[in-house]
Amino acid sequence: MFKNNVFKGVFLVALGATSFGMLATFVKMAYAEGYTTAEVTISQFVLGITGILIINGFQKAKSEEDVIKASKKNIFQLMAAGTSLGMTSVFYYMAVKYVPVSIAIVLLMQTVWIGVVLEMLLEKKIPSKQKIVSVVIVLIGTLLATDILKNEIQLDWRGLLWGMLAACSFTTTMFTANRIALGISSAQRSLYMLLGGAVIVFGFAIASQNTPLNLSIFLKWGIVLSLFGTIIPPMLMNAGFPLTGIGLGSIISALELPVSVLMAYFLLNENINITQWFGIALILLAIILMNINFNRNNNN
């Protein structure tokens, strides 16, 4: 039974990570058709919220017991945490606008070391040698994966800046999402976080959109973006992580990195050389290293 549950959790987390990994390529394709960042994010969040509302309705109707409702405090906390989710979407999609998808996802994965730094500041303790080694490997892998050391590669500084901002906000999202309102359903938690994110997204749209909103984005790309960005990943990961545990779940969720790079390679024809692949492999290695419990293995 335990093994079956773990396998189920691995499958759910892997599917969620794979879905999120496809997202940036779809955004890039929407850009190629002339849609703006504001149109992409608004369509994703509006349809995403609609989808989560439907899921909440089904859960409430299907459940024989009373569903635990979020308190006002829960709602406020989740919406506040959701603002970082909205920032991540805006920052990440802006990064995709200026740099290749394969570079943008590498920048987003800097959450590995940013998370270690944030944990050190909040808990006021020095990271373990295992985490320090993992961070060093991530930084070396990033230099190789972005191919920034070669003069032939000219990366737009705006893409690098937006990508790092996305990594910072994504780290905040992960820290807050795993610590607040854990007693209510994942569908409710996703809904209120999306509502908080929508505040940021709509504010960004008002500030940046100079032309009338092209509503065709809702049918052309909105459904795909909402499914792969705001509905499938959080629902599956929230269901899968309790079965796998944080360590194994974090390793499996790293699948979004190779999936994103492969999608960009096949659908966008982005050129990825051997050095970049090696850098990506190092980042994946660091994530695995950071989440392996060596002490437990030694005790066994």
Stockholm file with secondary structure:
# STOCKHOLM 1.0

chainA/1-300         MFKNNVFKGVFLVALGATSFGMLATFVKMAYAEGYTTAEVTISQFVLGITGILIINGFQKAKSEEDVIKASKKNIFQLMAAGTSLGMTSVFYYMAVKYVPVSIAIVLLMQTVWIGVVLEMLLEKKIPSKQKIVSVVIVLIGTLLATDILKNEIQLDWRGLLWGMLAACSFTTTMFTANRIALGISSAQRSLYMLLGGAVIVFGFAIASQNTPLNLSIFLKWGIVLSLFGTIIPPMLMNAGFPLTGIGLGSIISALELPVSVLMAYFLLNENINITQWFGIALILLAIILMNINFNRNNNN
#=GR chainA/1-300 SS CHHHHHHHHHHHHHHHHHHHHHHHHHHHHHHHTTCCHHHHHHHHHHHHHHHHHHHHHHHHHHCSSCCCCCCHHHHHHHHHHHHHHHHHHHHHHHHHHHSCHHHHHHHHTTHHHHHHHHHHHHHTCCCCHHHHHHHHHHHHHHHHHTTTTSTTCCCCHHHHHHHHHHHHHHHHHHHHHTTSCTTSCHHHHHHHHHHHHHHHHHHHHHHHCCSCCCTTHIIIIIHHHHIIIIIHHHHHHHHHHHHHCHHHHHHHHTTHHHHHHHHHHHHSCCCCCHHHHHHHHHHHHHHHHHHCCHHHHHHC
#=GC SS_cons         CHHHHHHHHHHHHHHHHHHHHHHHHHHHHHHHTTCCHHHHHHHHHHHHHHHHHHHHHHHHHHCSSCCCCCCHHHHHHHHHHHHHHHHHHHHHHHHHHHSCHHHHHHHHTTHHHHHHHHHHHHHTCCCCHHHHHHHHHHHHHHHHHTTTTSTTCCCCHHHHHHHHHHHHHHHHHHHHHTTSCTTSCHHHHHHHHHHHHHHHHHHHHHHHCCSCCCTTHIIIIIHHHHIIIIIHHHHHHHHHHHHHCHHHHHHHHTTHHHHHHHHHHHHSCCCCCHHHHHHHHHHHHHHHHHHCCHHHHHHC
//
